[in-house]
Amino acid sequence: MNTQEHRQLSYVLRFESLFDGGRALAFECDAGGHVDLDSLSERAKLNYLYARTVIGRDYAVPRVELH
């Protein structure tokens, strides 16, 4: 994959619910899974911080996915 193709890919960091298979939270990120908190709305930022806090209790360890 060349540099041009790599730049055009978009990624999301996906937190799957441990209890409801259809429920998940997903946030745009880079290939390394880093989310730009400054680009999130206030509600999305709160959801992201919550999901990170409850990994292993409500949400599985997040994974980076191509979007």
C-alpha atoms as a printed R data frame, in Angstrom:
   type eleno elety resid chain resno       x      y      z
1  ATOM     1    CA   MET     A     1   0.000  0.000  0.000
2  ATOM     2    CA   ASN     A     2   1.443  3.363 -0.938
3  ATOM     3    CA   THR     A     3   1.316  6.492  1.231
4  ATOM     4    CA   GLN     A     4  -1.561  8.016 -0.766
5  ATOM     5    CA   GLU     A     5  -3.744  4.929 -0.219
6  ATOM     6    CA   HIS     A     6  -2.870  4.818  3.485
7  ATOM     7    CA   ARG     A     7  -4.008  8.436  3.989
8  ATOM     8    CA   GLN     A     8  -7.397  7.736  2.415
9  ATOM     9    CA   LEU     A     9  -8.253  4.925  4.827
10 ATOM    10    CA   SER     A    10 -10.426  5.799  7.786
11 ATOM    11    CA   TYR     A    11 -10.545  3.920 11.048
12 ATOM    12    CA   VAL     A    12 -12.842  3.626 14.040
13 ATOM    13    CA   LEU     A    13 -12.113  2.474 17.546
14 ATOM    14    CA   ARG     A    14 -14.986  0.116 18.399
15 ATOM    15    CA   PHE     A    15 -16.077 -0.814 21.926
16 ATOM    16    CA   GLU     A    16 -18.420 -3.858 21.842
17 ATOM    17    CA   SER     A    17 -20.880 -4.385 24.698
18 ATOM    18    CA   LEU     A    18 -20.150 -7.473 26.785
19 ATOM    19    CA   PHE     A    19 -23.864 -8.028 27.418
20 ATOM    20    CA   ASP     A    20 -25.708 -6.867 24.297
21 ATOM    21    CA   GLY     A    21 -24.219 -8.174 21.051
22 ATOM    22    CA   GLY     A    22 -25.877 -5.434 19.019
23 ATOM    23    CA   ARG     A    23 -24.626 -2.569 21.153
24 ATOM    24    CA   ALA     A    24 -21.313 -0.826 20.594
25 ATOM    25    CA   LEU     A    25 -19.687  2.579 20.668
26 ATOM    26    CA   ALA     A    26 -17.385  3.621 17.823
27 ATOM    27    CA   PHE     A    27 -15.168  6.673 17.454
28 ATOM    28    CA   GLU     A    28 -13.074  7.910 14.535
29 ATOM    29    CA   CYS     A    29  -9.404  7.304 15.177
30 ATOM    30    CA   ASP     A    30  -6.061  6.873 13.445
31 ATOM    31    CA   ALA     A    31  -4.534  3.524 12.498
32 ATOM    32    CA   GLY     A    32  -3.041  3.256 15.994
33 ATOM    33    CA   GLY     A    33  -6.418  3.678 17.696
34 ATOM    34    CA   HIS     A    34  -5.792  7.214 18.911
35 ATOM    35    CA   VAL     A    35  -8.967  9.294 19.169
36 ATOM    36    CA   ASP     A    36  -8.768 13.085 18.799
37 ATOM    37    CA   LEU     A    37 -10.799 14.160 21.829
38 ATOM    38    CA   ASP     A    38 -10.885 17.768 20.628
39 ATOM    39    CA   SER     A    39 -12.825 16.720 17.523
40 ATOM    40    CA   LEU     A    40 -15.574 14.955 19.494
41 ATOM    41    CA   SER     A    41 -18.833 16.536 20.575
42 ATOM    42    CA   GLU     A    42 -19.301 16.837 24.327
43 ATOM    43    CA   ARG     A    43 -21.661 13.845 24.367
44 ATOM    44    CA   ALA     A    44 -19.304 11.704 22.249
45 ATOM    45    CA   LYS     A    45 -16.398 12.661 24.504
46 ATOM    46    CA   LEU     A    46 -18.361 11.571 27.596
47 ATOM    47    CA   ASN     A    47 -19.329  8.291 25.890
48 ATOM    48    CA   TYR     A    48 -15.701  7.640 24.909
49 ATOM    49    CA   LEU     A    49 -14.391  8.334 28.402
50 ATOM    50    CA   TYR     A    50 -17.136  6.159 29.918
51 ATOM    51    CA   ALA     A    51 -16.399  3.259 27.556
52 ATOM    52    CA   ARG     A    52 -12.717  3.407 28.434
53 ATOM    53    CA   THR     A    53 -13.544  3.390 32.139
54 ATOM    54    CA   VAL     A    54 -15.736  0.287 32.000
55 ATOM    55    CA   ILE     A    55 -13.573 -1.935 29.765
56 ATOM    56    CA   GLY     A    56 -13.930 -5.442 31.120
57 ATOM    57    CA   ARG     A    57 -17.142 -4.602 32.990
58 ATOM    58    CA   ASP     A    58 -19.538 -3.272 30.313
59 ATOM    59    CA   TYR     A    59 -17.419 -3.131 27.157
60 ATOM    60    CA   ALA     A    60 -14.779 -5.398 25.653
61 ATOM    61    CA   VAL     A    61 -11.268 -4.193 24.928
62 ATOM    62    CA   PRO     A    62 -11.695 -1.919 21.913
63 ATOM    63    CA   ARG     A    63 -10.401 -2.789 18.471
64 ATOM    64    CA   VAL     A    64  -9.426 -0.647 15.519
65 ATOM    65    CA   GLU     A    65 -11.478 -1.314 12.391
66 ATOM    66    CA   LEU     A    66 -11.377  0.028  8.869
67 ATOM    67    CA   HIS     A    67 -14.404  2.176  8.292
